[in-house]
Amino acid sequence: MDYIRRFDIQLDREYVYPGQYLTGHVILDNRDNIKMRNIRATLRGRAHVEWKVMKSGERRTVKDDQYFLDDKMLIWGTEETEESIPILPRGHHQLPFRFFVPEASTQVLPCSFESKAGNIRYYIKVTIDIPYASPPQGIKYFTVITPTIDCNEDKYMIPVIAQDVKVLCCFCCRRGPISLNCTLPRTAYCCGESLQLHCDVNNQSNESAQLRIQLYQVCRVFH
C-alpha cells in the first residue's frame, strides 16, 4: 500500500521472563489520511513439531501445532461492532502496547526453543483493519526465558575446565605434542552477555596450529 510509508513493530527489549510486561510501539507513517476501523495487537506463543516418517513405503510428514498463549488488545480505533469508521491522520505515529506474560503460578510457559524437529516461538502480531482492503499485518518475534535462575548462585559460579593433548605423527616421524587448556569462568549466562573463554595452547610441534571455537546446543527429542 503506497499510502503507508512505514509499518514496523519495535519492542523495548526482545526477551522477557514470566511475570514481566512486554512493552513496545507500533510505528506507522502514512502519507495520506486513512480510514480504518482499528489497529490490533495479538500476543501468541506457539509450539510446532515436524518430522519425516516412512509409512507403507511412502515418505510422509508428521506435524502438529499447539498454542498456549493468545492475548489481544486494541491499540487504536474502535470495535468492529461500531458503525462509524475513524480516520487516522497522515503523519508519523507511535502507538504503544503492553502485554503481561503470565507467571508460572498461573500458566506454565515453555522456554523459547529452536531445532530441526520443532520450535517454540513467541511473537507479537499487529493487524490494521482497513475497510474493503487486505489488512496489512506485521509480526515481531521475542524470547521467553524460563525457568528463572539466579546466575550469581554459587553453583553457577564454578569454573569449567577442559584439557586435551594430541601428538602429530607423519608416517614414522613422531612430532611434539600440542596441548590445549580451556577455562570458562562460570556455567550460567544472561541474554546479551558474552562468553569469555580463556584458552592456553602449547604447541611443541613444528607445525602451525589454528584455534577454532564452536558453540553447540544439545537437544533430545522423544517421539
Sequence and secondary structure as in RCSB ss.txt:
>XXXX:A:sequence
MDYIRRFDIQLDREYVYPGQYLTGHVILDNRDNIKMRNIRATLRGRAHVEWKVMKSGERRTVKDDQYFLDDKMLI
WGTEETEESIPILPRGHHQLPFRFFVPEASTQVLPCSFESKAGNIRYYIKVTIDIPYASPPQGIKYFTVITPTID
CNEDKYMIPVIAQDVKVLCCFCCRRGPISLNCTLPRTAYCCGESLQLHCDVNNQSNESAQLRIQLYQVCRVFH
>XXXX:A:secstr
 TTEEEEEEEES SEE TTSEEEEEEEEEESS EE SEEEEEEEEEEEEEEEEEETTEEEEEEEEEEEEEEEEEE
EE  TT S   EE SEEEEEEEEEE   TTT      EE SSEEEEEEEEEEEE TTS   EEEEEEEE  S   
TTSGGGSS EEEEEEEEEEETTEEEEEEEEEEEES S   TT     EEEEEE SSS                
